[in-house]
Amino acid sequence: MSDLSRPKGPKIIAVANQKGGVGKTTTAINLAAALVKSGCRVLVVDLDPQGNASTGLGIDPENRGYTTYDLILGEVDLHEVIQTTEFENLWISPATIDLSSADIEMVTNEKRSFLLHDALRQHAIDDFAFDFILIDCPPSLSLLTVNAMVAAESVLVPLQSEFFALEGLSQLMLTVREVRQTANSKLRIEGVVLTMYDQRNNLSRQVEQDARDNLGDLVFETVIPRNVRISEAPSFALPVLDYDPMSKGSLAYQALAKEVIAKKGR
């Protein structure tokens, strides 16, 4: 039976696409920053062994003591893993290359698909009063990504505005369906967000049209433009909202955050 005395938990969103280079980590970081700017308390869970979300939020490798690896496999308390960032109301569970071996280590665990789910539902999570938890998944449909989907309420899919973009989406949708049928019946698609969008490019417009024709309301109204400020921001360990608040990229992520918040209220 659920504990009715506990506060309602945060909305957990897995940011996933098995294809690399689609703006997944960029979306996780900047959506988190935009949600914070809208008054939310947000945790980013870096589930990618590359640790780019951790780097992008200013957590140096030498300062990643306990990490998401320990959270999943070491049964470490959340307070030991979750770190503050330089940005008020934005926290991170950092990652290191240690996560690359997690899939192998999880295989023999009977609860292998539920490890992140259980870790993020420790009573200690209530102390932080998060509104959102964004999980930055690795660019694969691995056991780590399955853990994210089992832990999450929904999946947000960054989709690069390039040729063949929709082809890889079918496998991701099948994985979501399998997880829904076997481990998390409440899982749904939060939405598909078009990234690296170039309004001047016929191909970008065609990909958008195809996506909206095939996926309908699942596609966010907001599109994320191809914007040099978005590309530059990570080298300064800053979200684009802090690097250049008035850039097109910053304004786009703020618009996306408003759509995500509106969905949470439904």
Phi, psi and omega per residue, in radians:
M1 nan 2.429 3.135
S2 -1.240 2.668 -3.124
D3 -1.498 1.828 -3.059
L4 -1.249 -0.243 -3.138
S5 -1.434 -0.248 -3.134
R6 -1.380 2.547 3.069
P7 -1.172 2.718 3.086
K8 -1.088 2.303 -3.060
G9 -1.304 3.024 3.125
P10 -1.230 2.789 3.007
K11 -1.406 2.199 -3.096
I12 -1.837 2.136 -3.099
I13 -2.124 2.182 3.032
A14 -1.552 2.190 3.082
V15 -1.687 1.879 -2.925
A16 -2.422 2.499 2.924
N17 -2.906 2.178 -3.064
Q18 -1.207 -0.240 3.103
K19 -1.507 2.354 3.110
G20 -1.434 2.831 3.045
G21 1.285 0.424 -3.105
V22 -1.806 0.021 -3.131
G23 1.596 0.440 -3.083
K24 -1.177 -0.961 -3.141
T25 -1.150 -0.692 3.095
T26 -1.010 -0.733 3.123
T27 -1.180 -0.738 3.137
A28 -1.051 -0.819 -3.108
I29 -1.136 -0.868 -3.010
N30 -1.359 -0.539 3.023
L31 -1.158 -0.717 3.097
A32 -1.022 -0.831 -3.133
A33 -1.100 -0.660 3.130
A34 -1.222 -0.637 3.068
L35 -1.123 -0.702 3.084
V36 -1.081 -0.743 3.138
K37 -1.088 -0.451 3.115
S38 -1.515 0.080 3.061
G39 1.750 0.191 -3.112
C40 -1.658 2.759 3.001
R41 -1.802 2.183 -2.924
V42 -2.303 2.415 2.997
L43 -1.989 2.292 2.976
V44 -1.778 2.152 3.051
V45 -1.747 1.948 3.132
D46 -1.440 1.890 -3.101
L47 -1.904 0.206 -3.120
D48 -1.809 2.126 -3.132
P49 -0.960 -0.384 3.101
Q50 -1.192 -0.411 3.077
G51 1.152 0.456 -3.072
N52 -1.206 -0.574 3.102
A53 -1.145 -0.657 3.106
S54 -1.122 -0.795 3.115
T55 -1.108 -0.745 -3.104
G56 -1.140 -0.361 3.099
L57 -1.823 0.285 2.956
G58 1.473 0.300 3.121
I59 -1.661 1.845 -3.141
D60 -1.162 2.590 -3.114
P61 -0.938 -0.653 -3.114
E62 -1.233 -0.232 3.137
N63 -1.759 0.190 3.122
R64 -1.734 1.332 -3.110
G65 -1.139 -1.437 2.985
Y66 -1.530 2.479 -3.036
T67 -2.274 -3.095 3.093
T68 -1.024 -0.557 3.059
Y69 -0.987 -0.829 3.137
D70 -1.158 -0.605 3.136
L71 -1.099 -0.705 -3.088
I72 -1.413 -0.812 -2.965
L73 -1.869 -0.272 -3.088
G74 -1.819 -0.033 -3.114
E75 0.909 0.725 3.130
V76 -1.459 2.517 3.120
D77 -1.088 2.502 -3.130
L78 -0.947 -0.664 -3.109
H79 -1.100 -0.416 3.131
E80 -1.376 -0.449 -3.018
V81 -1.720 -0.796 -3.041
I82 -1.222 2.253 -3.134
Q83 -2.019 2.607 2.960
T84 -1.298 2.754 2.996
T85 -2.001 -3.098 3.106
E86 -1.242 -0.121 -3.031
F87 -1.871 2.146 -3.091
E88 -1.027 2.393 3.113
N89 1.200 0.315 3.069
L90 -2.216 2.079 -3.123
W91 -2.045 2.882 3.094
I92 -2.497 2.512 2.888
S93 -1.765 1.820 -2.960
P94 -1.317 2.915 3.130
A95 -2.284 2.666 2.986
T96 -2.319 -3.134 -3.126
I97 -1.102 -0.269 3.093
D98 -0.926 -0.562 -3.104
L99 -1.099 -0.356 -3.091
S100 -1.128 -0.393 3.117
S101 -1.682 -0.037 -3.039
A102 -1.103 -0.685 -3.135
D103 -0.965 -0.798 -3.111
I104 -1.155 -0.731 -3.099
E105 -1.228 -0.476 -3.113
M106 -1.388 -0.396 -2.997
V107 -0.960 -0.680 -3.082
T108 -1.453 -0.087 -3.121
N109 -1.489 2.207 -3.113
E110 -1.041 -0.531 -3.118
K111 -1.764 0.511 -2.968
R112 -0.974 -0.544 -3.119
S113 -1.477 -0.187 -3.022
F114 -1.949 0.135 -3.032
L115 -1.135 -0.781 3.123
L116 -1.242 -0.679 3.077
H117 -0.918 -0.875 -3.096
D118 -1.212 -0.661 -3.131
A119 -1.090 -0.661 -3.100
L120 -1.473 0.011 3.097
R121 -2.038 0.343 2.959
Q122 -1.071 2.620 3.115
H123 -1.035 -0.456 -3.114
A124 -1.089 -0.364 -3.133
I125 -1.103 -0.498 -3.115
D126 -1.112 -0.494 -3.089
D127 -1.101 -0.471 -3.063
F128 -1.537 -0.359 -3.134
A129 0.909 0.811 3.111
F130 -1.177 2.538 2.980
D131 -1.598 -0.625 -3.133
F132 -2.403 2.552 2.907
I133 -2.150 2.117 3.101
L134 -1.859 2.168 3.138
I135 -1.783 2.033 3.099
D136 -1.516 1.842 -3.031
C137 -1.452 2.743 3.038
P138 -1.228 2.795 -3.132
P139 -1.401 1.085 3.120
S140 -2.879 2.847 3.068
L141 -1.737 1.033 -3.066
S142 -1.560 -3.115 3.086
L143 -1.118 -0.515 3.055
L144 -1.108 -0.784 3.137
T145 -1.149 -0.681 3.076
V146 -1.068 -0.725 3.072
N147 -0.998 -0.738 3.135
A148 -1.092 -0.738 -3.108
M149 -1.214 -0.618 3.096
V150 -1.207 -0.602 -3.122
A151 -1.342 -0.452 -2.957
A152 -1.564 2.819 3.002
E153 -1.555 -0.508 -3.098
S154 -2.701 2.910 3.138
V155 -2.104 2.202 3.057
L156 -1.811 2.219 -3.025
V157 -1.975 1.919 2.988
P158 -1.301 2.313 -3.096
L159 -2.208 2.011 -3.108
Q160 -1.203 2.391 -3.082
S161 -1.427 1.123 -3.124
E162 -2.424 2.923 -3.108
F163 -0.996 2.514 -3.127
F164 1.231 0.131 -3.093
A165 -1.011 -0.733 -3.056
L166 -1.329 -0.369 -3.071
E167 -1.104 -0.727 -3.119
G168 -1.299 -0.216 -3.076
L169 -1.248 -0.515 -3.070
S170 -1.097 -0.712 3.131
Q171 -1.150 -0.669 3.094
L172 -1.104 -0.759 3.131
M173 -1.103 -0.646 3.095
L174 -1.125 -0.698 3.117
T175 -1.125 -0.748 3.096
V176 -1.038 -0.746 -3.140
R177 -1.116 -0.730 3.139
E178 -1.117 -0.747 3.122
V179 -1.122 -0.692 3.130
R180 -1.101 -0.659 -3.085
Q181 -1.371 -0.464 -2.991
T182 -1.949 -0.489 -2.970
A183 -2.407 -0.454 -3.064
N184 -2.561 1.515 -3.042
S185 -1.153 -0.297 -3.102
K186 -1.587 -0.081 -3.100
L187 -1.119 2.382 3.091
R188 -2.486 2.991 3.062
I189 -1.488 2.062 3.079
E190 -1.148 -0.713 3.126
G191 2.798 2.878 3.071
V192 -1.931 2.202 3.141
V193 -1.992 2.196 3.122
L194 -1.335 2.212 -3.110
T195 -2.020 2.860 3.106
M196 0.939 0.743 -3.041
Y197 -1.514 2.264 3.128
D198 -2.056 1.863 -3.079
Q199 -1.017 -0.488 -3.092
R200 -1.420 -0.158 -3.026
N201 -1.729 2.153 -3.139
N202 -1.041 -0.610 -3.116
L203 -1.120 -0.738 3.114
S204 -1.042 -0.770 -3.133
R205 -1.152 -0.627 3.124
Q206 -1.198 -0.718 3.105
V207 -1.090 -0.723 3.119
E208 -1.076 -0.787 -3.132
Q209 -1.088 -0.763 3.132
D210 -1.090 -0.751 -3.124
A211 -1.099 -0.792 -3.119
R212 -1.209 -0.606 3.104
D213 -1.164 -0.691 -3.050
N214 -1.518 -0.570 -2.994
L215 -1.979 -0.201 3.051
G216 1.009 -2.225 -3.053
D217 -1.223 -0.146 3.087
L218 -1.191 -0.368 -3.128
V219 -1.500 2.177 3.102
F220 -1.069 2.557 3.048
E221 -1.091 -0.686 -3.129
T222 -1.229 2.370 2.961
V223 -2.035 2.543 -3.125
I224 -1.678 2.033 -3.049
P225 -1.289 2.735 2.924
R226 -1.255 1.967 -2.947
N227 -2.445 2.206 -3.054
V228 -1.097 -0.519 3.130
R229 -1.150 -0.635 3.079
I230 -1.098 -0.708 -3.120
S231 -1.227 -0.604 -3.093
E232 -1.345 -0.580 -2.981
A233 -0.958 -0.763 -3.099
P234 -1.046 -0.518 -3.133
S235 -1.197 -0.279 3.063
F236 -1.823 0.172 -3.112
A237 0.943 0.755 -3.122
L238 -2.303 2.498 2.884
P239 -1.138 2.705 -3.117
V240 -1.104 -0.452 3.127
L241 -1.110 -0.516 3.105
D242 -1.621 -0.525 -3.122
Y243 -1.253 -0.793 3.113
D244 -2.631 1.514 -3.006
P245 -1.014 -0.456 -3.068
M246 -1.776 0.145 3.128
S247 -1.232 2.812 3.126
K248 -1.072 -0.628 3.123
G249 -1.134 -0.748 3.127
S250 -1.098 -0.805 -3.125
L251 -1.125 -0.612 3.136
A252 -1.166 -0.758 -3.139
Y253 -1.194 -0.533 3.057
Q254 -1.170 -0.660 3.095
A255 -1.176 -0.680 3.102
L256 -1.107 -0.729 3.122
A257 -1.041 -0.691 3.121
K258 -1.099 -0.681 3.099
E259 -1.143 -0.722 -3.133
V260 -1.145 -0.730 3.120
I261 -1.132 -0.682 3.129
A262 -1.105 -0.648 3.122
K263 -1.201 -0.610 -3.136
K264 -1.123 -0.547 -3.091
G265 -1.377 -0.144 -3.088
R266 -1.398 nan nan
